[in-house]
Amino acid sequence: MTSEKELELQERLLREREVELRLREMESNIHATDAAFHQTVKHQPENSQKPWVKKAILGGKLFALGVVALVAVRIASVLAGFIIVGALGWMSYKLFLESKKTNL
């Protein structure tokens, strides 16, 4: 029975030493002075467009936006003209034609 206890004690001491050794190894890895240094580089896509192509695309978008704005203004002015002519016609009818029919 004593040999069993001695054996368990030796196993426990051996496990403790292994744990201590592992902890020392991990600590030495953490505090290593010759840590590797990696220089970072900004990613540059290989098929990047040339600057003039980007400017041409931007110019095309601006031109298209101008054309859309011009068309929208033209449509709005035509609609406004129809509304104004309709309102004037309705007011003229109310003022001049409708009042003559009620007086007769």
C-alpha positions as CSV (number, residue, x, y, z in Angstrom):
1,M,0.0,0.0,0.0
2,T,2.8,2.4,0.7
3,S,4.3,1.7,-2.7
4,E,1.0,2.6,-4.3
5,K,1.0,5.9,-2.4
6,E,4.6,6.5,-3.3
7,L,3.8,5.7,-7.0
8,E,0.9,8.2,-7.0
9,L,3.0,10.8,-5.3
10,Q,5.8,10.4,-7.9
11,E,3.2,10.5,-10.8
12,R,1.8,13.7,-9.3
13,L,5.2,15.3,-9.0
14,L,6.1,14.2,-12.5
15,R,2.8,15.8,-13.9
16,E,3.6,19.0,-11.9
17,R,7.1,19.2,-13.4
18,E,5.7,18.7,-16.9
19,V,3.2,21.4,-16.4
20,E,5.9,23.8,-15.0
21,L,8.1,22.9,-18.0
22,R,5.2,23.6,-20.4
23,L,4.5,26.9,-18.7
24,R,8.2,28.0,-19.0
25,E,8.2,27.1,-22.7
26,M,5.1,29.1,-23.3
27,E,6.4,32.0,-21.4
28,S,9.7,32.0,-23.3
29,N,7.7,31.9,-26.6
30,I,5.6,34.9,-25.5
31,H,8.6,37.0,-24.4
32,A,10.9,36.1,-27.3
33,T,13.0,39.0,-28.3
34,D,13.5,37.9,-31.8
35,A,9.9,38.1,-32.8
36,A,9.3,38.1,-36.6
37,F,8.5,41.5,-38.1
38,H,6.3,41.5,-41.2
39,Q,6.1,44.6,-43.4
40,T,2.5,45.2,-44.6
41,V,1.9,46.4,-48.2
42,K,-1.3,48.0,-49.6
43,H,-3.1,45.7,-51.9
44,Q,-2.8,46.8,-55.6
45,P,-5.1,45.0,-58.0
46,E,-3.2,43.9,-61.1
47,N,-6.0,45.0,-63.5
48,S,-6.5,48.4,-62.1
49,Q,-7.8,51.0,-64.5
50,K,-5.7,53.9,-65.7
51,P,-6.5,57.3,-64.3
52,W,-7.8,58.7,-67.5
53,V,-10.3,55.8,-67.9
54,K,-11.7,56.7,-64.4
55,K,-12.0,60.3,-65.4
56,A,-13.7,59.4,-68.7
57,I,-16.2,57.3,-66.8
58,L,-16.8,60.1,-64.3
59,G,-17.3,62.6,-67.1
60,G,-19.7,60.3,-68.9
61,K,-21.8,60.0,-65.7
62,L,-21.8,63.7,-65.3
63,F,-22.9,64.2,-68.9
64,A,-25.7,61.7,-68.5
65,L,-26.8,63.4,-65.3
66,G,-27.0,66.7,-67.2
67,V,-29.0,65.2,-70.0
68,V,-31.5,63.7,-67.5
69,A,-31.8,67.0,-65.7
70,L,-32.4,68.9,-69.0
71,V,-35.1,66.4,-70.1
72,A,-36.8,66.6,-66.6
73,V,-36.8,70.4,-66.8
74,R,-38.3,70.3,-70.4
75,I,-41.0,67.9,-69.3
76,A,-41.8,70.0,-66.2
77,S,-42.1,73.1,-68.3
78,V,-44.5,71.5,-70.8
79,L,-46.6,70.2,-67.9
80,A,-46.6,73.6,-66.2
81,G,-47.7,75.2,-69.5
82,F,-50.6,72.8,-69.9
83,I,-51.7,73.5,-66.3
84,I,-51.4,77.2,-66.8
85,V,-53.4,77.2,-70.0
86,G,-56.0,74.9,-68.5
87,A,-56.3,77.1,-65.4
88,L,-56.7,80.2,-67.6
89,G,-59.3,78.5,-69.7
90,W,-61.3,77.3,-66.7
91,M,-61.2,80.8,-65.1
92,S,-62.2,82.4,-68.4
93,Y,-65.2,80.0,-68.7
94,K,-66.2,80.7,-65.1
95,L,-65.9,84.5,-65.4
96,F,-67.3,85.2,-68.8
97,L,-69.3,82.3,-70.2
98,E,-71.0,80.9,-67.1
99,S,-72.2,84.2,-65.7
100,K,-73.9,85.1,-69.0
101,K,-75.9,81.9,-69.0
102,T,-77.3,82.6,-65.5
103,N,-78.3,86.2,-66.3
104,L,-80.5,85.2,-69.3
